[in-house]
């Protein structure tokens, strides 16, 4: 079983329309997938409602839980909370923050602002401060271990601090932009990513999957 709460369609910089992305995910054995295209104040009122239009029918047809969300990207930290609130009002069921990856010039303070904003996941948070890991644990915000090349340079740091602060919640996502980024039935990319991050498959199955499931359950209660 695999759950992916961070993917992109051609509504931002992904290659696939939502229908194809979901179909491929279902064929690869995913249990759930979130469509989380890049947004800021310029486009979220366009992107989120269009994703909302298709998730129900795709979920029913493919028998996979499809979630309409967004990834708030490069928004200045002082404005992130306002962006999260707007995304929720537009119908985003899950809100991801484009964290301070080591391979892009994301504004400093984005990780902390995202945690304080009420977002659900800090994607690829890079060399996140330990105090922010502890804050994420208190705020019940998940931290992402990513399979995506480049962004994954921070995985070991994130996992080490999360394991040290045992209440911090880790999830594993792909940040899919193309079919080649997706998890295949053999889960080879999952195994490789976990191994390089200092995590075991047992930890993924017993803890990380449960964190993703708990987040989905929280979403469905709203």
ZINORFEN-V162286 format. One record per backbone hydrogen bond with DSSP energy under -0.5 kcal/mol. NH is the residue of the N-H (numbers start at 1). CO is the residue of the C=O. E is the energy in kcal/mol with one decimal. If there is no record, write none. Layout:
# ZINORFEN-V162286
nh;co;e
NH;CO;E
NH;CO;E
This chain:
# ZINORFEN-V162286
nh;co;e
2;29;-0.6
4;32;-2.1
5;3;-0.5
7;34;-0.5
8;176;-2.0
10;16;-1.9
12;9;-1.9
14;9;-2.6
15;177;-2.6
20;17;-0.5
21;17;-2.2
22;18;-2.7
23;19;-2.0
24;20;-2.6
25;21;-2.2
26;22;-2.7
27;23;-2.3
28;24;-1.5
29;26;-1.4
30;25;-2.5
31;2;-3.0
32;2;-1.0
33;65;-2.7
34;4;-2.4
35;67;-2.9
36;7;-2.3
36;34;-0.8
39;71;-2.4
43;40;-1.0
44;40;-1.7
46;43;-1.6
47;43;-2.5
48;44;-1.7
50;46;-0.9
51;47;-1.9
52;48;-2.3
53;49;-1.2
54;50;-0.5
54;51;-1.1
55;51;-1.2
56;52;-0.5
58;54;-2.2
59;55;-2.3
60;56;-2.2
61;57;-2.5
62;58;-2.4
63;59;-1.2
64;59;-1.1
65;31;-2.1
66;64;-0.8
67;33;-2.4
69;35;-2.5
69;67;-0.6
70;94;-1.4
71;37;-2.8
72;70;-0.5
72;96;-2.8
73;39;-2.3
79;76;-2.5
80;76;-0.5
80;77;-1.3
83;79;-1.9
84;80;-2.6
85;81;-2.3
86;82;-2.0
87;83;-2.5
88;84;-2.3
89;85;-2.1
90;86;-1.9
91;88;-1.4
92;87;-2.5
93;68;-3.3
94;68;-0.8
96;70;-2.8
96;94;-0.5
97;121;-2.5
98;72;-2.8
99;97;-1.2
99;123;-1.0
101;99;-2.4
104;101;-1.0
106;104;-1.8
110;107;-1.6
113;109;-2.4
114;110;-2.6
115;111;-2.1
116;112;-2.5
117;113;-1.0
118;115;-0.8
119;114;-1.3
120;95;-2.5
121;95;-1.5
122;142;-2.5
123;97;-2.6
123;121;-0.7
125;122;-0.5
127;100;-0.5
128;126;-1.4
132;129;-0.6
133;129;-1.7
134;130;-2.4
135;131;-1.7
136;132;-2.6
137;133;-1.9
138;134;-2.0
139;135;-2.4
140;136;-0.7
140;137;-0.6
141;136;-2.6
142;120;-2.5
143;169;-3.0
144;122;-2.1
145;171;-3.1
146;144;-0.5
147;173;-1.8
151;149;-1.3
152;148;-1.9
153;150;-1.8
154;151;-1.3
155;152;-1.4
158;154;-2.5
159;155;-3.1
160;156;-2.3
161;157;-2.1
162;158;-2.4
163;159;-2.5
164;160;-1.9
165;161;-2.4
166;164;-1.1
168;162;-0.6
168;165;-2.8
170;168;-0.6
171;143;-2.1
173;145;-2.0
173;171;-0.5
175;6;-1.6
176;6;-1.0
181;178;-1.9
182;179;-1.4
187;184;-2.5
191;187;-2.2
192;188;-2.5
193;189;-2.4
194;190;-2.6
195;191;-2.3
196;192;-2.2
197;193;-1.2
198;195;-1.1
199;194;-2.8
204;200;-1.9
205;201;-2.8
206;202;-3.0
207;203;-2.4
208;203;-1.6
209;204;-2.9
211;207;-2.0
212;208;-2.0
213;209;-2.7
214;210;-2.5
215;211;-1.9
216;212;-2.2
217;213;-2.5
218;214;-2.2
219;215;-2.1
220;216;-2.5
221;217;-1.1
222;218;-0.7
222;219;-1.1
